[in-house]
Amino acid sequence: MDLMTSLKQGDQTAMETIYKKHWEQVFDAAYKRIGTEDIAQDITQDIFISLWEKRETLEIRETLSSYLLTSVKYRVINYFKANLTKEKYTEDLYALIGNTSPLHPANELAVKEIHKELDQAIAELPERMRQIFSMSRKQEKSNNEISAELNLSIQTVKNQLTAALKIIRKRLAYLTLFFF
């Protein structure tokens, strides 16, 4: 029985063998693109966790090595998209508080606190809603992409995003007192 067949059947030894054989290649590919060891390790870990979680439904049409390297490519793209989104939110927040200079220490502290509150609000969302919200806002996936990936209707994705935004707005409503 080959490794992928064993993996699909939940064989942890097969997963360990795959990890030992490919982790360095995956890490090196991530590190070359990101340039930060910690982030490359996170990406590597996420890829292998995803491989394990999706093992039963996974359809690999190429070699496992090619599949893993393609996964690195998309994880790196998502990483950069998420960082761009965070920077955009920060710029918007600076504009909202009437200061275009991100260098003022008081504003930086306020922005960090708001990001912390926002992350906490997202963490408190129900699991499925949080997953959909993160895919939409952090990974910048379209509703169609989320729908296909999670095997949900587009309307369900839209409903979950609307509900998530409503909960987050309600949770962070006190912030409007500081800015308006």
Salt bridges, closest charged atoms under 4 A:
GLU56 OE2 - ARG55 NH2 3.96
GLU59 OE2 - LYS8 NZ 3.80
ASP92 OD1 - LYS88 NZ 2.76
GLU124 OE1 - ARG171 NE 3.43
GLU149 OE1 - LYS141 NZ 2.74
